[in-house]
Amino acid sequence: MKISVPTETAPREQRVALAPDSVSRLIKQLKVDVAVQRGAGLRAGFRDEAYQAAGATLVDSAAAFSGADVIAKVQPPDATEIPRIDSGATLISLLRPGHSADTSAALAQRQVTALALELVPRITRAQSMDVLSSQSTVAGYKAVLIGASTSGKFLPMLTTAAGNISPAKVFVIGAGVAGLQAIATARRLGGVVSAFDVRPAAREQVQSLGATFVANELVNKSAEAAGGYARAQTSDEQARTLAAIGNHIKDQDLVVTTAQIPGKNAPILITEEMVLSMRAGSVIVDLAAETGGNCALSKPGEVVQVHDVTIIAPLNVASTVAFHASQMFGRNIFELLKHLVKDGALQLDPNDEITGAMMMTYQGKVLR
């Protein structure tokens, strides 16, 4: 059985699907062959020599897809890559379910089985395969660094010969994986951190990290949907949420937003009126920019200044910490392949609760 790792060609993508440590584990534990395109890991900090030492075979771009039973990628294949995937092969990558109908149709036409990493079910035995969680951890960490480097203020309290410096106030909206990592990072950097979420479990997690939980009265047991995500709010709930955020945000120096709803546009939680109320020099880092953004004034992929507030809406943040993001991504794929490979052969069972949930295409059909 052969697993192939091609170079990522999508804009802004610096990660690689398998880092050398995961390649080594695949070869030793699953007894498979791994082919890596020359230079595939270089932007993430992994030289070809590291892959060779791990046991991989290096191939040129022309052979990056050829003869592979499994193609491991980060981003979905583009129109030039899909025809290079062998009929009957299995693709494991991010596939943007709900936003990639043309890609799914093209893969199905080539009889490629496509497993979307976004669809790993949120169950205990699939936690180690959860790419969204691992990459959200990276994004939450980096978001605070982006905000801190843009802000005109120190995050920690400092005592200097020029007098005492008050710590910056950091507000994190959404306490999922990215939000909790943002809280932890801001706390490590010395900021006074507060956070908001509507899920009861989030309140305990926020407080366990030493942050203040905002608007306890809005926490609702019914706010949590399947998989631990927040459900879409009613108009009345949304009005109360916006009022609570608006009252709190005006005194904050750095705001990190992370609230997203699977399969839908990100909810608008920071209005223009809120931005207008913020202190001059404040910074907003909108991690929900990929799905439209939590701030009404965010422009995905851009940095704008409105009402003396800097609004940063970065895309593919995890890719900017490419070394560790790739290691985590590769370990997720390794754990998935441990589940799929039996006695050196790939076993795809559409009735399996993990495999079936991830299938976008199978036996020439588009499943979702």
N, C-alpha and C positions, 0 to 999 in steps of 0.2 A: 504494500500500500504506500502510495506516494502523496505527500502533502507539499504544496507549492506556495511560496510567499513572494508575490510580485512587489515591485516598487509602487508606492502610492503616487498617483498622478493628480489627485484633486487639489485645487487651489488651497493654500494655507495648511495643507496636511504634512506634518513632519514625522508622524508616528509610523511604526511598522507593526504588522499584525502579530508577529512572533519575535521576541527578543532572544538572544542566544541561550539564556537560561532555560527558557521554555522549549526551545529546539532540543537541547540536551535531554530534558526530561522525556520528551516525546520519543526520541530515538531509544533511550535506555529502558523506559518503562513500557511503552506500547509497541516497541519493535517495528517502527515504521521508518520510511525514508523521507527526508525533508530536503527540498530544493529551495534555495533562496536566490532571488535575482541579485546580481552584483550591484552593490551600492544601495540595496533596499533599506538597510538600517543606518546608513551614514548620517542622515539628517537627525536621527534620534540619538546619535553618539555610539553606534555599534559598527565597527569596521568589519569588512569581509573576513578578516583573519579570525575574529571572534566566532563567527558562524562556522568557519572551517574547524576550529578547535572544538566546537560543540558537536561536530559530526555531520554538518549539513554539506550538501553539494552545491557549489555556486554555479549559476547558469546565466546566460545572456538574456536580454529582453525577449528575443525571439522564442526562447524555450521556457519563459516564465510561467506559462499556462499549460504548455503541451504535456500530455501524458499524466497529468495529475488526477488523482482520485478526489482530492480535496483542495480547494483554493481557499487560503486564509487571507482576508483583506480587512482593512479598517473601513474605508469608504466604499460605497456601492460601485460596481464596475460601470464604466461609461460605454458609449456606443461603439468605441473602437476596441474595447476589451472583451465585451460579451462574445463576439464571434470567435475569439481565441480560446474560449473555454470549451473543453471537449464535451461532446454529448455524453450524458450519463454521469458527469462529474457533480460534486457537491460544493456549493459555495457557502462559506461562513463569513459574514461581514455585517456591518451596519447596512440597513436597506431602506430606512425611512418608510415604514409601513404607513399606508394611507396617502403617501406623497410620491409614489414611484410606480405608477401603473404601467408606464411604458417599459421600465426596466424589468418588472415582473413578467410582462407579456413576452419580452425578448428572451428572457431566461427560460420560460416555459417552452417556448418554441424550439429552443436548443436542447430540450429535455434535461435541463440542469435543475437539480434540487437546491433550492435556496433557503438557507436558515438565517433568519433575521436576529441579530444579537439584541436588538431592542425588545424582542418578545420573549426573552428568557423569563419564565414565570417566577413570581415572587413567592417561592416556597422554600422551606428550609434546605432541602437537598440541592437546590439550584443556586444558593447564595454565592457560592464560589465561582459561578459562571456569569454573574451579573455585571456585564460591562457598563451598563448605565450607572450603577453605583460606584464602581471603581473610578470611572472617568469624572463623575460628579465630585468625588473627593478631590481630585486634582483641580477641577475648576473652582471649587469653593476656596481652596487654599490660594490659588493664583489671583482670584478676584480681589482679595484683601490686599495682596501685594500691589496689584494694579492701582487700587484706590489709594493706598498709602503713598505710593510713588508720585501720584498726581496731586494729592492734597498738599496744601501749604502749611500743614500742621504736623507736629510729632504725634504719633499715637500714644506713646507712654508719657507718664508724668516724669519730669526731669527736674533735678535740683542743680542749678548751675551758678557760676559766679555772677551771672547777670540776673539771677533771681529764679524763682520756681516757675516751671512750665506746666500748665494744667493738661491732663490727658485728653485726647480726642474722644468724642462720642461716636460710637459705631452702632448702626441699626441694621439688623439682618431681617429681611422679610422672606418668610418661608424657611421652615426648619427641617427640611429633608436632608439627604446626605450632603448635598452641596452647602446648604445653609448651616448645618452643624459644623462642617469643616471650616466654613468662614468664621463662625463664632469662635471656634477653638484657636484659629490662627490670629484673629484680632485680639483675643485674650492674651495669647503668648506675646504679642507685640505691645501689650500694655494699654490697649484701649478700654474705655468704659463701654461695655457691650450690652445691648438690649436686642430682643428679637420678638417677632410676631408669627403666629401660626394659629390655625383654628382647630387643630387636632389635639386631643387630650394627651396622647403619647408624646407629642412634640414638647409640650410644656415641661414634662419631667426631664426630657433630654436637654432642653435649653438650660434649665436650672442646674442640672448636674455639671454643666460646663462653666458655671459661675456667671452666667448672664442673667439679666433681668427679663422676665417675661411680660410682654405688653398686652393689656386688655384681656385679663383672665376671664372676664364676663362673656367674651365672645367664643370661648372654647365650647365645642359641641361634639358630643359622642357620634352624632350622625354625620359629621363633617368628613369622616374618613371613608373612602370608597375601597373597592377591592384592590389588593396589592399594597395597601398602606398609603395610597395617594389621597390628596384632598379632592373631594368632589366639587363640581361647579356649584357656586352659591346661588341662592334665590336673590331676587332684586332687593328684598328687605335686608337679607344678610349682607349683601354686598354694600349697601348704603351704610350699615353700621360698621363694617370693616373699614371702609374709606374714611369714615369719621374718626375712628380710632387711630388709623395711620396718620391722618392729617394733623391730629392734635399732637402726636409724638414727633413727627418728622421735622418740624420747624426748628428744633434745637439740636439737630444731629449734624455732625461734620462729614461722616462717610456713611452712605447707605448702600447695602448690597442686596439686590433682589434676586430671588431664586424660584419664585412660585410658578409652577407649570401644571397643566392638566393633560394627561395622556390623550393624544388624538385630537386635541383642540388648541386654539390659539391661547397664548398665555393671558391670564386676566390682567386688566389694567388696574393697578393698585396705587400708582402715583400719578395724580392728575397735574395739569399745568398749574392749577391754583396752588397745589401743594409745593411745587417747585418754586413758585413765586414767593411762598412763605419762608423758604429756607434761607439760611445765612449765606451771605456772599462768600464765595470760595468753597462751598460745600461740593461734595463729589458723590455721584450716583454711579454704581457699576451694575449694569442690568444683565445678569446671567441668563435671563429668559429671552434674550434677543433672537435666538435661533427660531423661536416660535412667535415672534412679533414683539416681545418685550413686555415688562411689567410697568414701565413708565410710558405715559402717553407721548412723550417727546423724544423717546429713543429712536435712533436711526441705526438699524442693524449694520454692524461693521464699521460704524463711524463714531467719532468723538465730537460732540457739539457742546456749545456753551449757550445756555438760555437763562435769562434773569440772573446772571453772574454765578450760575451753578454749572459745573462740568458734568455732562452725562455721557458715560462710556457704555457702548453696547457691543462688546466683543463677540466674535464668532469663533467657534472651535477652540475654546480656551484651553482645553486639555492638551491640544497639540503643541502649545507653547511650553509645556513641561514634558517634552517628547521622550526623554530617557525613561523616567519613572512611569509616565503614562503608558508607554509601550510595554514595559515590564508587567504592569498590572493587566493591561489588555491581553498580553500573551498568556499570562497565567489563567485568565478567565477562559480563553480558548482551549488551553491545555486541559482544564477541568471538564470542559464540555466534551472534548475528544475522548477523555477517559470514560465518559458516559456512553459515547457512541461507538467506540472501537472495542471489539471483542475478538480475541485470538488473531489480532493483526488485520482484521477486516472491519469495514464500516458497516454498521447495522442501523438502518433508518426505519424506525417504527412510527408511523403516523398516529398510532394509538397511545404511544408513550406520552405522559403528561408534560414532559420537557420537550422532547423532539417535536411532537405534534403541534405544540403551542407556538413553536418557532418557524414552522414551515410556511414559506410564502408561495413556493412552487413545488410541485411533486408530480412525477410521471406525466409531464407535459401539460399540467393544469395549474392555473393560478388559484391558489386557495384563499388568499386574502390580499 
